[in-house]
Structures are given as C-alpha cells and as structure tokens.
C-alpha cells in the first residue's frame, strides 16, 4: 500500500506543474494550484515543502499571501479575471436554473472575499517589509 505522504508529494508536484503552466496560459489560474501544491508539500514532506518555498514561483505568487494574508491588486486581478471568465462561460452554457444560481453565488462570494477579506497592498510593499538577507 502506498503511504499517504507519497500521495501528497505526488499531488504537490502535479499542482505545482499545473500552477506553473498557469503562469504562461492566462486562462489557467496559477495561485489556487500553487496553494494546493503548498498544502500538499507541507503534508507530504518537510524537505519538499522547504524546496517549494525556496522557488522563485512561490516567492512571486504566494509568499506575501501566506505571511500577511495580503496581495497586490495585480495579483488579485490575475486571479479574479480568468476565473470569472471561466465561470461566466459556464453560466452561459448551462441551462439549469439552480446551476446558474450557484455560479452567481460563487462569483459574488469570490469578489466579496477578495475585496473585504484579503488586504490589498501596494506593489512594492513586500520588498520594503521583508528583512534583508545580506
């Protein structure tokens, strides 16, 4: 039987790969997959978790969010716009009234959460706050 930690590590690499592809392909959201990768690596292995947190991809996309529960406006928009487009596409393709209602509620909750629960910081604020390692 495969140990659970190996499953977490495998899923971590899968989500890391999908998140990395999302950097290049604008319709694929990057941050949610990288958050899943971070969770899986943390559950699977301290070594892989430390490796993931040392990557430039983690530092550019997740570090400020995990440390301060804050994001730049650019980061928020890079998440909200593609996901909203996908949800709106599903909304218009669906004929089910309950499904459409659920999508509307999902969009409203998503915007509420990003506007009121995640602090917006200026673009250069994280470089100023983080201590120098020199």
Protein Blocks (a to p, Z undefined) as FASTA:
>chain_A
ZZfklmmmmmmmmmmmmmmmmmmmmmlcfklmmmmmmmmmmmmomklmmmmmmpmklmmm
mmmmmmnopacfklmmmmmmmmmmmmmmmmmmpmbfklmmmmmmmmmmmmmmmmmmmccd
dfklmmmmpccfZZ
